[in-house]
């Protein structure tokens, strides 16, 4: 299994290499790929050093799978070139997510839609992944009508420049700004760029992607996405209105029996999900599960996950694992 990691020197790329190693993915030949300025650098994988190559070289090496985390522009240009060479691409950017000809996959929910013909597969947005992991089993049981979500997203979701901005601010150093304002001791209601409707791209991803993943447009999602000064891990306050009523103990049981979801919900012991707890873990943590007492059939919960792992690298590699296990590559 010849595997290319495109964007190998970036934040998500580095986590992908770590997750490939941890999960013992069947890599027989690793091809680390990055932009021209990183070509020739070496990266270490399972104790062996590999030289970083450029995109052109990587395509000519005809990998079986290419795991992309190099931005939308790179994906739009290069994913089709890999696909033409016979490579199956799993792409982490937003480039292909809403393309009607491409599948948008969270393996626990809809990996079954994948076929041998899918040469470019989209990985959903990090905030979407953790939200649908908790919503999917509840939707099946109680049928969602409307979801209102407010996110509290870490600087790592923006990238290394934003992580450095926060670190510089904490250390009192003036440096390059990833955001239009300071992020330390602050909260920015501004994730990604603003669209004409007044929402940001991140908010619209949260509105559109769940319907595609669940193959269901009977529910709606309204989102507000906020950047906060945490180093890693995204949190979400989620309010869900259902068609049918529910019992809270059944909700907790349903979520705790969902693969990839961990319920942390005991107010007596101050047990609830936090980014500091989700760090370096692949599960999605759900807590603060309670009724919305202002209207019927409505639930409040708090969802947290490591955005670089389940929100990006781990989900990508789980897709690749499914492809291998089902002889789709």
C-alpha positions as CSV (number, residue, x, y, z in Angstrom):
1,X,0.0,0.0,0.0
2,X,1.7,3.1,-1.3
3,X,0.4,6.1,0.7
4,X,1.0,9.8,-0.1
5,X,0.4,12.4,2.7
6,X,0.0,15.7,0.9
7,X,0.7,18.6,3.3
8,X,2.9,16.3,5.4
9,X,4.8,19.2,7.0
10,X,1.6,21.1,8.1
11,X,-0.3,20.7,11.4
12,X,-2.9,18.2,10.2
13,X,-0.3,16.4,8.0
14,X,1.9,15.8,11.1
15,X,-1.0,14.4,13.0
16,X,-1.9,12.2,10.0
17,X,1.6,10.6,10.1
18,X,1.2,10.1,13.9
19,X,-2.3,8.5,13.5
20,X,-1.1,6.2,10.5
21,X,1.7,5.0,12.8
22,X,-0.6,4.5,15.9
23,X,-3.2,2.6,14.0
24,X,-0.6,0.6,12.1
25,X,-2.1,1.4,8.7
26,X,-0.7,-1.0,6.1
27,X,1.8,1.5,4.6
28,X,4.5,-0.3,2.5
29,X,5.8,2.9,1.0
30,X,5.3,6.4,2.4
31,X,5.4,9.4,0.2
32,X,5.5,12.7,2.2
33,X,4.4,15.6,-0.1
34,X,4.6,19.3,0.5
35,X,5.0,22.7,-1.3
36,X,8.2,23.5,-3.1
37,X,9.7,25.3,-0.2
38,X,9.6,22.1,1.9
39,X,10.9,19.7,-0.9
40,X,14.0,17.9,0.2
41,X,13.3,18.2,3.9
42,X,13.1,14.9,5.8
43,X,10.4,13.6,8.0
44,X,10.5,10.6,10.3
45,X,7.9,7.8,10.2
46,X,8.2,4.6,12.2
47,X,11.9,5.3,12.8
48,X,12.7,5.7,9.1
49,X,13.6,9.0,7.4
50,X,11.7,10.0,4.2
51,X,12.5,12.9,1.9
52,X,9.6,15.3,1.2
53,X,8.7,15.4,-2.5
54,X,6.7,17.9,-4.6
55,X,3.3,17.2,-6.1
56,X,4.4,16.5,-9.6
57,X,6.8,13.8,-8.4
58,X,4.2,12.3,-6.1
59,X,1.6,12.0,-8.9
60,X,4.3,10.2,-11.1
61,X,4.9,7.7,-8.2
62,X,1.2,6.6,-8.5
63,X,0.3,6.1,-4.8
64,X,-2.7,3.8,-4.0
65,X,-4.1,6.4,-1.6
66,X,-3.3,10.1,-1.2
67,X,-4.4,11.8,2.1
68,X,-4.7,15.5,1.4
69,X,-4.4,18.3,3.9
70,X,-2.9,21.2,1.8
71,X,-5.7,23.7,1.4
72,X,-8.6,24.0,-1.1
73,X,-6.6,25.6,-4.0
74,X,-4.1,22.7,-3.9
75,X,-6.9,20.1,-3.7
76,X,-8.8,21.6,-6.6
77,X,-5.7,21.6,-8.8
78,X,-4.0,18.4,-7.8
79,X,-6.6,15.9,-6.5
80,X,-7.9,15.3,-10.1
81,X,-4.3,14.7,-11.3
82,X,-3.8,12.0,-8.7
83,X,-7.2,10.6,-9.5
84,X,-6.3,10.4,-13.2
85,X,-3.2,8.5,-12.2
86,X,-5.4,5.9,-10.5
87,X,-4.9,7.2,-6.9
88,X,-7.8,7.4,-4.5
89,X,-7.7,10.8,-2.8
90,X,-9.2,11.5,0.6
91,X,-9.3,15.3,0.9
92,X,-9.4,17.3,4.1
93,X,-10.1,20.7,2.6
94,X,-13.5,22.3,1.8
95,X,-12.8,22.0,-2.0
96,X,-15.0,19.0,-2.8
97,X,-17.4,18.7,0.2
98,X,-20.5,20.1,-1.4
99,X,-19.7,18.9,-4.9
100,X,-22.7,16.7,-5.8
101,X,-20.5,14.2,-7.6
102,X,-18.3,13.6,-4.5
103,X,-19.1,11.7,-1.3
104,X,-18.8,13.4,2.1
105,X,-17.9,10.8,4.6
106,X,-17.9,10.2,8.4
107,X,-17.1,6.4,8.4
108,X,-19.3,5.6,11.5
109,X,-22.3,7.2,9.7
110,X,-22.0,6.7,5.9
111,X,-18.9,4.8,4.8
112,X,-21.3,2.3,3.1
113,X,-21.9,4.9,0.3
114,X,-18.3,4.5,-1.0
115,X,-17.5,2.5,-4.1
116,X,-14.4,1.7,-6.2
117,X,-15.3,4.5,-8.5
118,X,-14.9,7.2,-5.8
119,X,-11.5,8.6,-6.6
120,X,-11.9,11.9,-4.7
121,X,-13.6,11.5,-1.3
122,X,-14.3,14.6,0.9
123,X,-13.6,14.7,4.6
124,X,-16.1,17.0,6.4
125,X,-15.3,20.1,8.4
126,X,-13.9,19.4,11.9
127,X,-16.9,21.1,13.7
128,X,-19.4,19.2,11.5
129,X,-17.8,15.8,12.2
130,X,-18.0,16.0,16.0
131,X,-21.6,17.4,15.8
132,X,-23.0,14.7,13.5
133,X,-21.3,11.9,15.5
134,X,-23.6,12.8,18.4
135,X,-26.6,13.9,16.3
136,X,-26.9,10.9,14.0
137,X,-28.0,8.3,16.5
138,X,-30.5,10.8,18.0
139,X,-31.9,11.7,14.6
140,X,-32.5,8.0,13.9
141,X,-34.3,7.6,17.2
142,X,-36.3,10.9,17.5
143,X,-36.1,12.7,14.1
144,X,-34.5,16.1,14.3
145,X,-36.3,19.2,13.1
146,X,-33.9,22.0,13.9
147,X,-30.4,22.3,15.3
148,X,-29.0,25.6,16.8
149,X,-25.2,25.3,17.4
150,X,-22.7,27.8,18.8
151,X,-19.0,26.7,18.5
152,X,-16.0,27.5,20.7
153,X,-13.1,26.7,18.4
154,X,-9.4,26.5,19.1
155,X,-6.7,28.4,17.3
156,X,-5.3,25.2,15.9
157,X,-8.3,25.0,13.6
158,X,-6.8,28.1,11.8
159,X,-3.3,26.7,11.5
160,X,0.2,27.2,12.8
161,X,0.2,31.0,12.2
162,X,-2.8,31.3,14.6
163,X,-1.1,29.0,17.2
164,X,2.0,31.2,17.1
165,X,-0.2,34.4,17.4
166,X,-1.7,33.0,20.7
167,X,1.7,31.8,22.0
168,X,3.2,35.3,21.2
169,X,0.4,37.1,23.0
170,X,0.8,34.9,26.1
171,X,4.6,35.6,26.0
172,X,4.1,39.3,25.4
173,X,5.9,39.2,22.0
174,X,4.7,41.2,19.0
175,X,4.5,39.0,16.0
176,X,2.6,38.1,12.8
177,X,-1.2,38.1,13.2
178,X,-3.4,35.4,11.8
179,X,-6.6,37.2,13.0
180,X,-7.7,40.8,12.6
181,X,-7.6,41.2,16.4
182,X,-5.8,39.7,19.4
183,X,-7.0,36.2,20.4
184,X,-5.6,36.0,23.9
185,X,-8.1,37.0,26.5
186,X,-10.6,37.4,23.7
187,X,-13.3,35.6,21.7
188,X,-13.8,36.3,18.0
189,X,-17.2,35.6,16.5
190,X,-15.4,35.2,13.1
191,X,-14.3,31.7,11.9
192,X,-13.3,31.8,8.2
193,X,-14.5,34.6,5.9
194,X,-17.9,36.3,5.9
195,X,-20.4,35.5,3.1
196,X,-23.1,37.8,1.6
197,X,-25.8,36.4,4.0
198,X,-23.8,37.7,7.1
199,X,-22.7,34.1,8.1
200,X,-19.1,32.9,7.9
201,X,-18.1,30.1,5.7
202,X,-17.5,27.9,8.8
203,X,-21.1,28.6,9.9
204,X,-22.5,27.6,6.5
205,X,-20.4,24.4,6.5
206,X,-22.2,23.5,9.7
207,X,-25.5,24.3,8.1
208,X,-25.0,22.3,4.9
209,X,-22.7,19.4,5.5
210,X,-24.8,17.4,8.0
211,X,-27.6,17.1,5.5
212,X,-25.3,15.7,2.9
213,X,-23.6,13.3,5.3
214,X,-26.9,12.0,6.7
215,X,-28.5,12.1,3.2
216,X,-31.5,14.0,4.7
217,X,-32.7,17.5,4.2
218,X,-35.7,17.4,6.5
219,X,-33.8,19.1,9.3
220,X,-32.1,22.5,9.4
221,X,-29.0,23.8,11.2
222,X,-28.3,27.4,12.3
223,X,-24.8,28.1,13.5
224,X,-22.6,30.8,15.2
225,X,-18.9,29.9,15.1
226,X,-16.5,31.6,17.6
227,X,-12.7,31.4,17.9
228,X,-11.5,31.2,21.5
229,X,-7.9,31.2,22.9
230,X,-7.6,27.4,23.5
231,X,-4.6,25.7,21.9
232,X,-6.5,22.6,20.6
233,X,-10.0,21.0,20.7
234,X,-13.3,22.4,19.5
235,X,-16.4,22.7,21.8
236,X,-20.0,23.1,20.7
237,X,-23.2,24.1,22.5
238,X,-26.0,22.2,20.6
239,X,-29.7,22.7,20.9
240,X,-31.8,20.1,19.1
241,X,-35.6,20.1,18.5
242,X,-37.0,16.7,17.7
243,X,-40.3,15.5,16.1
244,X,-40.7,12.9,18.9
245,X,-40.2,13.1,22.7
246,X,-37.3,11.4,24.4
247,X,-36.2,10.2,27.8
248,X,-32.9,11.6,29.0
249,X,-31.7,8.3,30.3
250,X,-32.4,6.8,26.9
251,X,-30.5,9.6,25.2
252,X,-27.5,9.0,27.4
253,X,-27.7,5.2,26.8
254,X,-28.0,5.7,23.0
255,X,-25.0,8.0,22.9
256,X,-22.9,5.8,25.1
257,X,-23.6,2.8,22.9
258,X,-22.5,4.8,19.7
259,X,-19.0,3.8,18.5
260,X,-16.7,6.7,18.7
261,X,-18.8,8.7,21.3
262,X,-18.0,8.9,25.0
263,X,-20.6,10.3,27.4
264,X,-19.2,12.5,30.2
265,X,-22.2,13.7,32.0
266,X,-22.3,13.8,35.8
267,X,-22.9,17.2,37.3
268,X,-22.5,15.8,40.9
269,X,-18.8,15.1,40.1
270,X,-18.3,18.0,37.7
271,X,-17.9,15.6,34.9
272,X,-18.3,17.2,31.5
273,X,-16.3,17.3,28.2
274,X,-13.5,19.8,27.9
275,X,-10.8,20.4,25.2
276,X,-8.1,19.7,27.7
277,X,-9.6,16.2,28.2
278,X,-10.2,15.5,24.5
279,X,-6.6,16.4,23.6
280,X,-4.9,13.6,21.6
281,X,-8.0,11.4,21.7
282,X,-10.1,10.2,18.8
283,X,-13.5,10.0,20.5
284,X,-16.2,12.6,20.5
285,X,-17.2,13.6,24.1
286,X,-20.8,14.5,25.0
287,X,-22.1,16.0,28.2
288,X,-24.3,18.6,29.9
289,X,-27.2,16.6,28.4
290,X,-30.5,18.2,29.6
291,X,-33.9,19.2,28.4
292,X,-34.6,22.6,27.0
293,X,-37.4,23.6,29.3
294,X,-38.6,26.4,27.1
295,X,-40.2,24.2,24.4
296,X,-41.2,20.5,23.9
297,X,-39.0,17.7,22.5
298,X,-35.9,19.8,22.7
299,X,-32.4,18.8,24.0
300,X,-29.3,20.7,25.0
301,X,-25.9,19.2,25.0
302,X,-22.2,20.0,24.9
303,X,-19.9,18.3,22.4
304,X,-16.1,18.4,22.4
305,X,-13.4,16.7,20.2
306,X,-9.8,17.1,19.2
307,X,-10.2,19.0,15.9
308,X,-6.8,17.8,14.5
309,X,-7.6,14.1,15.2
310,X,-11.3,13.0,14.8
311,X,-12.0,16.5,13.3
312,X,-9.4,15.9,10.6
313,X,-6.6,13.3,10.5
314,X,-8.3,10.4,12.2
315,X,-11.5,10.7,10.2
316,X,-9.4,10.8,7.0
317,X,-7.5,7.7,8.0
318,X,-10.7,5.9,9.0
319,X,-12.0,6.5,5.5
320,X,-8.7,5.0,4.1
321,X,-9.0,2.0,6.4
322,X,-12.6,1.4,5.2
323,X,-11.4,1.5,1.6
324,X,-8.6,-1.1,2.3
325,X,-10.8,-3.4,4.4
326,X,-13.5,-3.4,1.7
327,X,-11.1,-3.8,-1.3
328,X,-12.1,-0.4,-2.7
329,X,-8.5,0.5,-3.5
